[in-house]
Amino acid sequence: MKQLITKVILSLIGIIKLGLCYQIYWANLHSHTALSDGQGTPSEAFLYARDTAQIDILAITDHTHYLNQATYQYLRAVADSFTEDGRFIAIAGQEFGSLSAFGHFSMFEAESLCPVSTYDLERTYQWIANYQVPTQFNHPQAGNFDDLLFNRNGDRYVSAIEVVNGSGNYTPYYEEQYLKALNQGWHIGPVANQDNHRRRWGNATTTQGQIPLTGIWSDTLTKQAILDAINHSRIYACEIKPANDKILLTEFSVNDKIMGDICYTTDKNVTIKLTVEAINKFAKILLYKNGIITDSITADTNQLQWIVQDTITNGYYFIKGIQQDGDRFWTTPIWVNYNPALSSGTVVAWPHPIKNRSVIKFPREVNGGSEMFIYNLEGKLVYQEQKDYNQEHYWDGTDQNGKVLDDGIYLVVIKVNNAQQQKIYKGKIALLRQ
């Protein structure tokens, strides 16, 4: 593999803008107050995070079993009162589960408390999917979450996993569990949180004196945009010391697909790009491919760009970086799926068969929109989607109302309109959830 890689390190001036004009916002996505087993009030927590710790986002995730519907709705109201677009986002969450059962989740901005038994992991995943609740794995001990066995309902909205958790006298690390989850098929990104029980929401330090924070790529600082970024795993985990030495990850891409994306390609050759900077210098950057370190560079700069050429069919890449003072960061992967059939001029679903989400690929036209129609074998229209420009279409095996459809073969018709004419592409796709 080594002969397929070239390496370039460049000094950069300034910050390269992310591909879609995303900005980096700083979050602590796991914290507690006196509503459960922490200290202080939600108002104190949000105020401290905003004005003292000076982070952009705080999620209060008090334990579900300490709360009732009234206290949870109170937390939601306080979060709404502190949320100010462009300045600070206050997220109402809940930490659901049991350490004696499958473990703990952070669930963000659900309309109500999760009513499922803390011993029923399958129904928990189903509830998360039904209510489309952005969720993360908290402090995943070995064996938790059925040993991180892949779950298709869970994979739709469980989008993050803690690699760093805690502050004060304890700091567990979970890089091994992150790798296990990825290798078992989860589409998730890493987060670093403080799990505050003793105040200092947003700037509590680990046993090594580092502040765990999560960087979030979002186009705006609004609650919906941040939740969408979390749900699509546009996130990366950081250790920060001193407090002003935040690691600015301004590019991580594979063939111009960004962190958290799936890169669908007809070419096995891919180009991986990383751009990162900080105040303190970096020591080493590691490239992981399918869970294994396949390349690395030794650095002695606080601003660098790394470009790698590689060959892959199916799998994922992510980056881990280490600064000279020991601080680390971990990116969300970019997944790569190779299929030469995409260049054949027909409609292709990918992955195939569809299990819980798929990209529908078709030959692209210039200066035109496209419309997709999906029919069952009886000829009944079950789903329709229109786009103003020639882009991939997406389908998750549900009808127009979000109802999960039966397994089977479905017919796809895509109409592409350009300035000259309308073209029609057809294909068959299989839906198989089990």
Secondary structure, 3 states (H helix, E strand, C coil): CHHHCCCCECCCCCCCCCCCCCEEEEEECCECCCCCCCCCCHHHHHHHHHHCCCCCEEEECCEHHHCCHHHHHHHHHHHHHHCECCCEEEEEEEEEEECCCCEEEEEECCCCCCCCCCCCHHHHHHHHHHCCCCEEEECCCCCHHHHHCCCHHHHHHEEEEEEEECCCCCCCECHHHHHHHHHCCCCCEEEEECCECCCCCCCCCCCCCCEEEEEEEECCCCHHHHHHHHHCCCEEEEEECCCCCCCEEEEEEECCEECCCEEEECCCEEEEEEEEECCCCEEEEEEEECCEEEEEEECCCCEEEEEEEEECCEEEEEEEEEECCCCEEEECCEEEEECHHHHCCCCEEECCCECCCEEEECCCCCCCEEEEEEECCCCCEEEEEEECCCCCEEECCECCCCCECCCEEEEEEEEEECCCCEEEEEEEEEECCC
